[in-house]
Amino acid sequence: MNRNLLRCYELLAPFLVALILATCAAGASSTEKLLHHFQGGNDGAVPLAGLVADQAGNLYGTTFWGGLESGECLGDDGCGTVFQLKPPALPNGAWSENVIYRFGPFDHPSAGLILDREGNLYGTTTYGGPSGDGIVFQLKPPATPGGSWSERTLYNFAGGDDGATPLTTLVFDSKGNLYGTTQFGGGGPCAIFQQGSGCGTVFELTPPTTPDGAWSEAVLYSFAPYNDYPMAGLVFDRQGNLYGTTTGDQTASFGTVFQLTPPAAPGASWTQTTLHTFGSVDQDGVTPYAGLILDRKGNLYGTTSQGGAYVSECLDTFGCGTVFELESPANSGPWTEKILYNFANGRDGAEPENGLIFDRAGNLYGVTGGPHLGFNGTVFSLVPPAKPNSAWTEITLHVFGKGNDGYEPGGALIFGKNSLIGTTSAGGGKCSYPSSCGIVFEIVP
């Protein structure tokens, strides 16, 4: 289980589950609070990922645009930012934003951040670096309050066998090594997006043995056609296996769930196993943009952005998306997929592009919509059945609109104090972008 999910558990108040279920049973609606409205320009704009919280309750995230740092960017407002939101000192007070880093030429971070025990932040940029294929970076907090954070580039992707275009949040192992995916690179042909550049990679970054030494990268797996294009992060189980998803090319392949098993001997190769191929059964989900989470039994949970039972309710021929479970086999048999919920593009929303989180009672929380497919989106919970093999219950906690409200959620949720916190990549009112700049929101039952 990754550190972000464990941090979510730590921040969860014991009575959150009871409060949410009691509120929903009573028919009352949840309340959305606007924690920050991005303005564009120096402030940043368009957060495409979720947030991470430190022990003091400060929130950290990235924006794809904004910052106004000098250098060539995809837009006039800058190449993206890392921001901090500090909670108010008084009840009902305003959160305060501090832009702690502004990216340079072509960087543009799409992924969220992770924290180590010393309070350092780690993340990736989609582009940037000498070849423009993305970087892995570290931000160290200031030695004195109010000082500047210091950025260090841990690795520059070269766009060949080592990978290119990292889009996702990283994960630590117990030794401090970093793991992630790149959408492209790895060598070999891939027919749709970038002919000849590779179908994506899973990589590991190992910290130096001496202070300020260089981190070393190793490619654990290079994807091939029909099992290609990972756009989500990874999760560890207790045995050290990694799990993730690929999106496929949406023509000949529609995504997979894969497992990487570490080698028995140091220096040997990791073993890749495809646990599920989406679209392989009737009314299956397709095209998972999001990563996975694990329960205590080792079962995997995730979302697909399309597919499912309600084909005619959405704008494409694949359906409105699903929440799925892959049940871990008791022995060496196959994993079993269960569709827990089919979205219907009603009040429940459609086309979820982001991942899920658990509470202690086993309820799932997530968002529908996202920046790729354009639906306004919702915040939802899924309550497990009281009897085995019965249906899960979907509860819509918030429906996003436009104007001052956000829309197109930008990442997975995290737990706050008696609340759910997340981002939207658009909405929030006037700013320098036509679709608005996005918000940080809190949903209080």
Secondary structure as GFF3:
##gff-version 3
##sequence-region A 1 445
A	DSSP	alpha_helix	3	11	.	.	.	ID=ss1
A	DSSP	alpha_helix	16	25	.	.	.	ID=ss2
A	DSSP	beta_strand	31	37	.	.	.	ID=ss3
A	DSSP	three_ten_helix	41	43	.	.	.	ID=ss4
A	DSSP	beta_strand	52	53	.	.	.	ID=ss5
A	DSSP	beta_strand	59	63	.	.	.	ID=ss6
A	DSSP	beta_strand	81	86	.	.	.	ID=ss7
A	DSSP	beta_strand	96	102	.	.	.	ID=ss8
A	DSSP	beta_strand	114	115	.	.	.	ID=ss9
A	DSSP	beta_strand	121	125	.	.	.	ID=ss10
A	DSSP	beta_strand	135	140	.	.	.	ID=ss11
A	DSSP	beta_strand	150	156	.	.	.	ID=ss12
A	DSSP	beta_strand	171	172	.	.	.	ID=ss13
A	DSSP	beta_strand	178	182	.	.	.	ID=ss14
A	DSSP	beta_strand	201	206	.	.	.	ID=ss15
A	DSSP	beta_strand	216	222	.	.	.	ID=ss16
A	DSSP	beta_strand	235	236	.	.	.	ID=ss17
A	DSSP	beta_strand	242	246	.	.	.	ID=ss18
A	DSSP	beta_strand	256	261	.	.	.	ID=ss19
A	DSSP	beta_strand	271	277	.	.	.	ID=ss20
A	DSSP	beta_strand	285	286	.	.	.	ID=ss21
A	DSSP	beta_strand	293	294	.	.	.	ID=ss22
A	DSSP	beta_strand	300	304	.	.	.	ID=ss23
A	DSSP	beta_strand	306	307	.	.	.	ID=ss24
A	DSSP	beta_strand	322	327	.	.	.	ID=ss25
A	DSSP	beta_strand	336	342	.	.	.	ID=ss26
A	DSSP	beta_strand	357	358	.	.	.	ID=ss27
A	DSSP	beta_strand	364	367	.	.	.	ID=ss28
A	DSSP	beta_strand	378	383	.	.	.	ID=ss29
A	DSSP	beta_strand	393	399	.	.	.	ID=ss30
A	DSSP	beta_strand	406	409	.	.	.	ID=ss31
A	DSSP	beta_strand	414	416	.	.	.	ID=ss32
A	DSSP	beta_strand	419	427	.	.	.	ID=ss33
A	DSSP	beta_strand	439	444	.	.	.	ID=ss34
###
